[in-house]
Amino acid sequence: MFEKYTPVTGCREIPEAKQDRKAAKRIGQYRISQKALYYADGTYIPLADISEVKVETMTVTTKGCCGVVLNAPALTFMAGGAKRRIMTDSERQTGKIYEAVTGHPLERKAIS
């Protein structure tokens, strides 16, 4: 897919990122391995650079005739000195990514 995978700004590069991504498990639109969380655009966050993980609910307003407001589960990471937010399709995906990053399962009451 990509010739070179690059870390997000402020994060360290991991060796053999291309091979690591190929072995990564797909969770929704992301891929996660023992070393990194990969975005679809070819960038990644090394798991070693993540210092904090928060589970949140994002409010998303749709455009169009109705202007519907949706609540979507999200994860916010502190990595490379900046906040990085990813939105997931479901609480189940949020839980899987959280567990892969932190090493322990997400409590259901954590998503609010």
C-alpha positions in Angstrom: 0.0 0.0 0.0 2.5 2.7 1.1 6.2 2.6 0.4 7.0 4.1 3.8 5.1 4.4 7.0 5.8 7.5 9.1 5.2 8.3 12.7 2.9 11.2 13.6 4.7 14.4 14.4 6.6 14.3 17.6 6.8 10.5 17.8 9.7 8.1 17.3 10.2 6.0 14.2 10.0 2.2 14.7 12.2 -0.1 12.7 10.6 -2.3 10.0 7.3 -0.4 10.2 6.1 -1.8 6.8 6.5 -5.4 8.0 5.0 -4.6 11.4 1.9 -3.1 9.8 1.4 -6.2 7.6 1.3 -8.3 10.7 -1.0 -5.9 12.6 -4.6 -6.8 13.5 -7.3 -4.8 11.8 -9.8 -3.1 14.1 -12.2 -0.9 12.1 -10.3 1.5 10.0 -7.1 1.1 12.1 -4.5 -1.6 12.5 -2.7 -2.3 15.7 0.4 -4.4 16.4 2.6 -5.0 19.4 4.5 -1.9 18.4 2.1 0.7 16.9 -1.4 1.9 16.1 -1.6 2.5 12.3 -3.9 5.0 10.6 -5.3 4.3 7.1 -3.2 7.3 5.7 0.2 5.6 6.3 1.0 7.3 9.6 1.3 5.6 13.0 1.6 6.2 16.7 4.3 3.9 18.4 2.7 2.3 21.5 5.8 3.1 23.5 5.2 6.9 22.9 1.6 6.8 24.3 1.6 8.2 27.9 -2.1 8.5 28.5 -5.3 7.0 27.1 -8.8 8.5 27.7 -12.1 7.1 26.5 -14.6 9.8 25.5 -17.7 10.4 23.5 -17.5 12.8 20.6 -20.4 14.8 19.4 -20.6 14.9 15.6 -23.1 17.0 13.7 -24.2 15.8 10.3 -24.8 18.2 7.5 -27.8 18.2 5.3 -31.5 18.9 5.6 -31.9 17.5 9.1 -28.8 18.5 11.0 -28.7 15.3 13.2 -26.3 15.2 16.2 -24.6 11.9 16.8 -22.6 10.7 19.7 -19.6 8.5 18.7 -17.1 6.7 20.9 -13.5 7.9 20.7 -10.1 7.5 22.3 -7.7 10.3 23.1 -4.0 9.5 23.4 -1.2 11.7 24.7 1.7 10.9 22.4 4.7 12.9 21.1 3.7 15.8 23.4 0.3 16.3 21.7 -3.2 14.9 22.0 -4.3 12.5 19.3 -7.9 11.5 18.9 -9.4 8.6 17.0 -13.1 8.0 16.5 -14.4 4.5 16.3 -17.5 2.9 14.9 -18.6 1.2 18.1 -18.0 0.7 21.8 -16.7 -2.7 20.9 -14.0 -1.3 18.6 -13.1 1.3 21.3 -12.7 -1.5 23.8 -10.5 -3.6 21.5 -8.2 -0.7 20.7 -8.0 0.3 24.4 -7.1 -3.2 25.5 -4.4 -3.5 22.7 -2.8 -0.2 23.8 -3.1 -0.5 27.6 -2.9 -4.2 28.1 -6.1 -4.4 30.2 -9.8 -4.5 29.2 -12.0 -1.4 29.2 -14.7 -1.3 31.8 -18.1 -0.7 30.2 -18.9 2.3 32.4 -15.7 4.1 31.1 -17.5 5.2 27.9 -19.7 8.1 28.8 
